[in-house]
Amino acid sequence: MIQFHETTEPTDIERIAAIAAEIWREHYTDMIGAGQVEYMLENFQSAEAITRQIENEGYRYFVAEEDGDFLGYGALQMTAESDRLFLSKYMYENPLAVAALGGNCSGMLLVVST
């Protein structure tokens, strides 16, 4: 069964950053160029950026796992001045994981609501 859990653990954050780098370099380089991909990774998807987002910017990161295997991650941002929830990131290492999850983030939302 696929499980989402919120994380602030440095090992999870490093794993998220590594997967983000792999996904961005593979899928976005042809669209926006290598320089822009590296900029986005450094400023928004590096371990340091993810930690900053969690600590200072209202982000909550979630890991999706099945039987201990990492499938992907997502991030939600909640701000004190707004009653809105922003789905910031939803990335999966394996396309089959998206199919298994039905292409939605309801698991993350269930964790947030509890």
Backbone hydrogen bonds, N-H to C=O, Kabsch-Sander energy under -0.5 kcal/mol:
donor,donor_aa,acceptor,acceptor_aa,energy
3,Q,65,E,-3.2
5,H,63,V,-1.9
7,T,61,Y,-2.5
13,I,9,E,-2.6
14,E,10,P,-2.4
15,R,11,T,-1.8
16,I,12,D,-2.8
17,A,13,I,-2.6
18,A,14,E,-2.2
19,I,15,R,-2.3
20,A,16,I,-2.7
21,A,17,A,-2.3
22,E,18,A,-2.0
23,I,19,I,-2.8
24,W,20,A,-3.1
25,R,21,A,-2.4
26,E,22,E,-2.0
27,H,23,I,-2.7
28,Y,24,W,-2.5
29,T,24,W,-0.7
29,T,25,R,-0.5
32,I,28,Y,-2.8
33,G,28,Y,-0.6
33,G,29,T,-2.1
37,V,33,G,-2.0
38,E,34,A,-2.5
39,Y,35,G,-2.0
40,M,36,Q,-2.6
41,L,37,V,-2.7
42,E,38,E,-2.6
43,N,39,Y,-2.5
44,F,40,M,-2.3
45,Q,40,M,-0.8
45,Q,41,L,-1.4
46,S,41,L,-1.0
50,I,46,S,-2.8
51,T,47,A,-2.3
52,R,48,E,-2.3
53,Q,49,A,-2.5
54,I,50,I,-2.3
55,E,51,T,-2.7
56,N,52,R,-2.9
57,E,52,R,-0.6
57,E,53,Q,-1.3
59,Y,53,Q,-2.0
60,R,76,L,-2.8
61,Y,7,T,-0.6
62,F,74,G,-3.0
63,V,5,H,-2.6
64,A,72,G,-2.7
65,E,3,Q,-2.7
65,E,63,V,-0.5
66,E,69,D,-2.0
67,D,1,M,-0.6
69,D,66,E,-2.2
71,L,64,A,-3.2
72,G,64,A,-1.3
73,Y,91,M,-2.9
74,G,62,F,-2.1
75,A,89,K,-2.4
76,L,60,R,-2.4
77,Q,86,F,-2.4
78,M,58,G,-2.3
79,T,84,R,-0.7
82,S,79,T,-1.1
86,F,77,Q,-2.3
87,L,85,L,-0.5
88,S,75,A,-2.0
88,S,86,F,-1.1
89,K,75,A,-1.6
91,M,73,Y,-2.4
93,E,71,L,-1.7
94,N,71,L,-0.8
97,A,94,N,-1.8
98,V,94,N,-0.9
99,A,95,P,-1.5
100,A,96,L,-2.4
101,L,97,A,-2.0
102,G,99,A,-1.0
103,G,98,V,-2.4
104,N,101,L,-1.0
108,M,105,C,-0.6
109,L,105,C,-1.8
110,L,106,S,-2.2
111,V,107,G,-1.6
112,V,108,M,-2.2
113,S,109,L,-2.0
114,T,110,L,-0.7
114,T,111,V,-0.7
